[in-house]
């Protein structure tokens, strides 16, 4: 056997050490895979978040795959149902209305983050939607906090000021709409008879839903739900609304001035502000509450989504650390995505930031983001359950009966029966 010289041994040892160090460095670098559905909104905010994280973790990268929303949901559903985890992302965006369906239908598929995230720093209603059996699974993202967007110039012409729209009931809004029509001939609201938005807004403002905290159907035996339908019926009967069909007609009605107001989510801000010639002509007030329901408040929600980590995620620990480090603690990050993407996060300490407190001349100098962030803190928490979409369909099926002045008790019974049949 040939003996190896001492110098050669030392050279090989150094070389092996170098290879070992390279291997450790290479192993420490990782790529997080994210699934979401809007490159200009949730995708862009995720890019911004990771750019901040990467400043401290330069070897790690992110890959964001953008899907059509329905296609992404179908892909996620199919893979979870099949039990195949290969190809699933580390982080996925899920709409709040669907969260309970995923969490309850696929136990163990998502990583609980209860011990990782300080949920006391987020809006309570947002935490509730992703909590099951005492465990919370989401990194809360954007809010669908609602407001009443209105043409301040047109309402002023009819004699109404911003103060007249503060903390009002739906019946008071009806009176305002009738006054506007009488004085100017203009129509206040667009209503799509194939949409459930108004029902969702009214229900959550009273802290109720189609289902109770245990997921049981609570429709026929829920007096608040009866009042929701009765309120909707009074709005239609008051001749203050105009029928629209689909998203384009709906948004086109109030951006063109054909209608003067709409109660909807904060995410509508960008659509309205896409008409710069209307700057200074708009205002935003708290969403109306139901006057006949003691629990109803002038705050509600429509939409919103959150980030979830898959339990099977190849980079699970890195994904959690990233979410916790930026989405769960960086106040400046929330200012940035508010300015650049119009994303109103639900991280409450962010409200103290400069962007949230700024006034907006488009809305007559109102501190719009501050107002919305204050309202989101007041949104009652509800359990969306597994079958919100099925319940929505049952309600929409009865809108013709509501519109024609049908008996509310009978309509509620029909909705209750359909939902129970679909959820057996």
HUSULZI-V995185 format. One line per field, one symbol per residue. ss: DSSP state (A for helix, B for strand, O for the rest). psi: psi as a letter, one per 30 degrees, with the letter a starting at -180 (. if undefined). burial: b if it has 24 or more other ideal C-beta (glycine too) atoms within 12 Angstrom, else e. Layout:
ss=???
psi=???
burial=???
//
This chain:
ss=OOOOOAAAAAAAAAAAAAAAAAAAAAAAOOBBBBBBOOOOOAAAAAAAAAAAAAOOOOOOBBBBBBOOAAAAAAAAAAAAAAOOOOOOOOBBBBBAAAAAAAAAAOOOOBOOOOOOOOAAABOAAAAAOOBBOOBBOBBBBBBBBBBBBBBAAAAAAOOOOAAAAOOOBAAAAAAAAAAAAAAAOOBBBBBBOOOOAAAAAAAAAOOOOOBOOOOOBOOOOOAAAAAAAAAAAAAAAOOOBBBBOAAAAAAAAAAOOOBBBBBBBAAAAAAAAOOAAAOOOBBBBBOOBOOOOOOOOOOOBBBBBBBBBBOOOOOAAAAAAAAAAAAOOOAAAAAAAAAAAOOOBOBAAAAAOAAAAOOBAAAOOBOAAAAAAAAAOOOOOOOOOOOAAAAAAAAAAOAAAAAOOOOAAAAAAAAAAAAAAAOO
psi=kkkkleeeeeeeeeeeeeeeeeeeeeffklkkkkkagjffdeeeeeeeefeeefefiffllkjjkklkeeeeeeeeeeeeefgjfkfllekkkkkeffeeeeeefikffkkkgefekjffflkeeeeefgkkhfkkfljkcllgklljkljeeeeeeggkleefgkhlleeeeeeeeeeeeeffglkekkkjfgkgeeeeeeeffghlaflafggkkidegjfeeeeeeeeeeeeeffhglkkljleeeeefefffgelflkjalfffeeeefgiffgkffllklkklljfgjefklhkakjalllkkkkfgkeheeeeeeeeeedfgfjeeefeefeeefgjjlgjeffffleeffkljfehggkieeeeeeeefffkkkljfafheeeeeeeeeffeeeeegglkeeeeeeeeeeeeeefg.
burial=eeeeeeeeeeeeeeeeeeeeeeeeeeeeebbbbbbbbbeebbbbbbbbbbbbbeeeeeebebebbeeebeebbeebeebbeeeeeeebbbbbbbbbbbbbbbbbebeebbbbbeebbebebbbbbbbbbbbbeeebbbbbbbbbbbbbbbbbebbbebebebebbbebbbbbbbbbbbbbbeeeebbbbbbbbebbbbbbbbbbbbbbbbbeeebebbbbebebbbbbbbbbbbbbebebbbebeeeeebbebbbebbbbbbbbbbbbbbbbbeeeebeebbbbbbbbbbbebeebbbbbbbbbbbbbbbbbbebbebbbbbbbbbbbbbbebbbbbbbebbbbbbbbbbbebebbeeebebbbebebbbbbbbbbbbbbbbbbbbbbbbbbebbbebbebbeeeeebeebbebbbebbeeebe
//
